[in-house]
Amino acid sequence: MVQYVGFSAADANNIIALREAVAPHFTEVAEKFYVALLKNPMARAVFTGGNSQLAHQRELLTGWLSEVFSGDYGQEYYEKQLRIGLTHLQV
């Protein structure tokens, strides 16, 4: 995928350089994402576990954002993103 989209070390370094500026906002981004998502009845129907499930999902999204801006895009990162993507497809 890295070769397909032409993602380079310079691209990774640019993302890492942004981390300091964006990291303080990860929690807010996750909160706003789920507020917007839950406005959609079909999306809202997926979340059957109440507030605890939503809190967990916000934590997962915050962690995902942290990983995206980490600059570590090796095999382990790829495999985790693949699992996440496949889970979203199943849902």
GIURWO-V576556 format. One record per helix or strand. SS is the DSSP state (alpha for helix, beta for strand). FROM is the first residue (numbers start at 0). LEN is the number of residues. If there is no record, write none. Layout:
SS/FROM/LEN  SS/FROM/LEN
This chain:
alpha/1/4  alpha/8/29  alpha/40/6  alpha/49/19  alpha/74/16
